[in-house]
Amino acid sequence: MLAISDQPFDASAREPLFSVIIPLEFHRGQWERTWQGWQAQTLDSAAFEIILVVPPAFPDRDKLHKSAGSQVRLEYSQDSHDIDLCAVGAAKARGRFLFFTESHCWPEPDVLELCLEAFRVNENWAALSCRSVRVTHNRLSEAEADMYEADIAFGMYTHPWRKILDQCFVTRREAYRASGGLKPEFGHFSEWLLAANYFQTGCKIGYLPEARLHHYYVGSLDELREFTLDFVAGEIRYFAGESVEPGDALLERPPEWVCRHSLDRMEARGILSMVARDGFTVGTIFGVARTAQALARWGPIALLGDRLAIAARAFMVLWTGFILKLSMAAGPRRWLAASFKKHTAALIAYERLIGISRIRLEQRDLRRDRTPIAGDDSPAVLEDVGFHPGERRGESFRWSEPEALLRLCAPGCSRIRVQCLRVRRSLRWIDLRVYLNGERVASSAITIGTQDFEIAIEPPLSGIFELGWSCRPLFAITDPRRLGIPVIALDVTTQDAAVDARSGPSGDMRGSAGAATTQRLRQHRLLLAR
């Protein structure tokens, strides 16, 4: 934890205690009320500064110039996004504490005094979030407030690290800088990223419900869509990028991202090529039926990629939006709240697929040449196709579909063991077929146990290769998904040559002509993305 002392405030000091940072985007016609609320603080006016960060298209610039003075500073930015504006304000702030808020939130008069006292009493707090009090004016804004207040309460009281409430977040300046600050390139997702960084770097965030700010909920579907698109676009950009923040391990990958390769046209064609050439040659009706099921599952994706999935999500957005408008017009409040949540969830799911589709197009020329980010020879799972999101039943695992494909980087790989959860009675009775680079592996090279199977590879594979399998599906009464095998991990054995120059004819150093080559075996445990 950062050790930050709090000396008594000197009114003659050049630096104020607080810098209140207000981005003037999404002000919803409330910015003057917000500014007046901060002017009315009971804390000595010399102890804080108000920084109004102005976007290019702000309409009331004349009023702003009249408001500016020794206590109010105007900072102009070429960016319009409120996270960009907050970052600009934080870079210009002089205060010991940075108070991030929004231009449609106005404080009660004692907010700054309560925050200052809380930091003095709780010296281990690097930051705190205040309480947001709803201000609503129509039925949709009430449903919006219900949803966000439930999420806020979960974050403040239950979630281990999601403690930043952007409407009213106060932080020591040193902690903000040590945690990396807001990252405008990730939009509103940067708030979650910053919260994870605070937690991971040991900066504790407290909650002060006594300090209250009034939040104006606009109740606009257009603004809801704009915010959702921005958050999800930033989320996908972060997970698709190569930068790794301190709190990265805390961020849960959304299921659309984890399973993104299953909507890749080229990967679907790989599965079809693997299964079809073997399925129709088995000669039994069961083999033909399995191949037909695989064709029905992967054929549309092989032809159209993610377009069908995106179209289905778009339909859900339209349908839930239609139900939401009906609920707004005539439904009871509980129907409106439920339809609002469903529409928001549909928007998120749709925008995630759209964002992933854009990333896929950008990386299409690079996908076949991708290597692990670490840049070394350590084995890694590069892509997984035909897998459901991660689950936990004593151990973390992922169900595969009856057909699955893994792209692996494992130079010198000579043996692969796939460990499975004890769910299916035995892998020996599921007609398991294994493939390497699309070719069926001979039964003599496979050892199938009750809960694992192992492949011996001769000669050892080099570089990037594909491991696939197909099996009889598992039918579960309570689970409608296509289930194959529940994979816990892959144990990979690699071998590399080691030259022993001492084994020459006379025991002296004779170079490679007199050296003996031995094989060094190494064990690696690979986990699928969760």
Helices and strands as residue ranges (DSSP letters): E 18-23, H 31-39, G 45-47, E 48-54, H 61-67, E 72-76, H 82-92, E 97-101, E 105-107, H 111-121, E 125-135, H 139-157, E 168-172, H 173-178, G 184-186, H 189-200, E 204-216, H 221-240, G 248-250, H 255-258, G 260-263, H 265-279, H 285-304, H 307-330, H 333-363, G 367-369, E 380-392, E 396-409, E 413-420, G 427-429, E 433-436, E 439-440, G 443-445, E 446-448, E 452-461, E 464-470, E 474-476, E 479-483, E 486-500, G 501-503, G 511-514, E 516-526
